[in-house]
Amino acid sequence: MREEMEILYLDDDIVVCIKPPRVLSTDEPGGLPELIRQELGNPTANVRTVHRLDRVVSGLMVLARNPASASELSRQIRENQFEKEYLAVVHGCPENQSGTLRDLLVRDKARKMTLIADAPGKDVQEAILHYQVLSTNGQMSRVRIQLVTGRTHQIRVQFSSRGMALVGERKYAPGMDECELALWSCRIAFIHPKTGDYMEFYRLPPEVYPWRIV
């Protein structure tokens, strides 16, 4: 995993990196903060997770390097000032070239799954995303996704519930593919917690299956 780690930006307040697949975002043995400390050569460095990617999802993340930065970045996320965009490869092709997906989602903690809810209720949350089809070969499509809400497994559930499961999906469309999940955090943008500068980072996924064929 260490050879997959890539740090794009580093200062005393934040670190922006590429999270490898199958690495937890949270601070625990083998998690992303620990990998960053290894890269920095400092096992006691202050590295704090402020937003998450699913374990199987890769791509851009920013982490804080002190409590003040963690607090400010968390505020931006809560107040929808933190921009996140993703790329995905889905089976099939959305009917419209672009659009908005809206659903009610509820978390099944026992099964560690997110489900579509039929009606509002306890623990039911609205999920909204915008998408644009970038390319398709008829069987698979590459889509760009902008999250409006950030629910657990939101992208995966909203597309799979419409018969367009992400390539590499094992939890919501088991048995379809053997590759890594084709979901990549391609862009993040936020205000630097100390300087106030607008920070934007963009990175395309590696040219491996299925990214290279769509």
N, C-alpha and C positions, 0 to 999 in steps of 0.2 A: 504493500500500500504506500509506503513512503516514497517510492519512485514515482507514484502518480500524483503526489502532492505538488501543487504549484501555487506559489504566493505571487500575486499580481501587484499588490501595493501594501506598504508597511510604514507606519510611523508610530509615535508613542501612544496614539489613541485608538487606532483601528488597524485591522489586518483584513485584506480582501484576498480570497483564495479560491481555488477550484476544489470543491468537495468530491472525492472519489466515490464511486458506487459502493454500497454495502458498508459504509462508514456512518456511524451515528453522529448526528449534529451536536449532541449534548456532551457534557463534560463527565465522561466515565472512561474506564480502561478501554483503549482502542478508539475512542471517540475523536472527533475533529479537533477540539482544543488540545488534546494530548498530542496528536500528530503535528499540530502547529508548534507546540513547545519543542518537539523533537527537531523540527526544521530550524527553529531559532537557536537550538543548542542550549536551552534553558528549561529544565524540567519544572521549575517553580514560577515560570512566567505567568502573569495575570492575563488569561485569555477567556473571554466570556461569550457564550452563545446568546444572541439577541433575536434571531429568527431561525427557523428550522427548514430543512428539507427532509423528506422521507428517507429512510435508510437506503433504499434502492435508487434514489434520485441523485443525479450528479449536477455539477455546475457551480455557478458563482454564489458565494456567500461572503458576508462581512461579519466580523466578530469584533467585540470591543476589547480594549487592553487596559481599561480601568473602570471603576464604578460609575464615574460621571459620564463617560462615553456610553456605557451600557444603558444608563438611565435615559439619556437623550435619544439614542437610536430606538429604544423601546417606545418612547413617547411618539416619535415619528411614525412608527409602525401602527400604534394604537389610533393615531389621528389620520391615518391613510395618506401620509406624506412620504412614505417609502414606496418606491416604484419597483415592481417585480414583473418580469416577463419570462415566458418559457417557450421552448420549442418541444414539439412532440411529434412522433410518427404514430398514426392511428390506422387501424384496419378499416378499409372502405374509404368513403369520402363524404363529408357533410353535404347536405342538400344545397346549402347556400355557401357562396364563396366567403362570406363573413357573417358574423352574427353574435348573439348573446345567448348564453345558456343560464337559465335560472331554475333552481331546484330548492326543495326543502330537504335538509340532510339531518340525520340523527346518528349518533355514534353508538355502536354496539360494543361496549367495553369488554364483554366476556369473549367475544370472537375477534376483537381488535379490528373491526371493520366499520366502515361508514356506509349507511344505507339511505336510500331515497325514502322520504316520509310522504305520506298521502295528504297530511293536513298539519297545520300548526299544532304544537303541543309542547310538553315539558322536554327540555333539552333539544328541541328542534331548532335548527338555525338555517337562515336563508343563505344560499350559495350562488354567487354571480361571477361569471367570467365572460370576457370577450375573446373571440377567436377570428383568425384569418387563415384561409387555406393558401399556402405558399406554392405547393406543387403536389401533383398526384400522378400515379402510374395506373390508376384504375383499381388496384388492389390495396394500395397503401397511400396515405396522404401525409405530407408534412404540414403542420399547423403551428402558427404563432399564437400564444395565449397571454392575455393580460388578466391577471387576477384582480377582481374588485374586492372579494372577500378571501380569506385565507383559511378555509376549513381543512381539517385533516383528510387527506386522500381526495380532496375536492376534484381536481382535474381528472384523476383516474376514474372516480365514480361517475362524474357527469358524462364523460364520453362513453364509458362501458355500458351505462344504462340506456344509451341510444344505439347500441349495437356497433359501436366504433371503439372497441377496447384498444388501449395503447399496445403497440408491439412490445413484447417482453413482459406483459402483465401476467402475474401468477396468482394474485389474490382475487381479482375480480373477473378474470377470464382464464382460469387455470387450464394448462395443457396446450395452449395455442402456440407458444414460442419458447425457445430455449435461450434467447439472447438477454442481455441486460435490458432493463426497462428503458424504453425510448422516451424519456422525459428529462429535459435539460434546462437548468436555470441559465438563460442566455443573457439576461440584462438585469442589473440592479442600479438604482439611482437614489440618492439621498443627500442630505445636507451634512457636511462634516461636523461632528458633534462639538469640535473646539473652534475651528477656523470660520465656520459658517459658509464655506465654499460648497458649491454644487458639485457632487461627485457622481460620475456615471461610468459604468463598466459594461462591456459587451464582449461575449466570447461564444463562438460557434462550437458545437460538439465535435468530437473527433470523427474522422471519416471512416467509420466502421459500420457494419451492418446494424440497423437498417438505414442509417443516415446516408450512406453513400449511394443508395439506389433510388431515393425519392427526391 
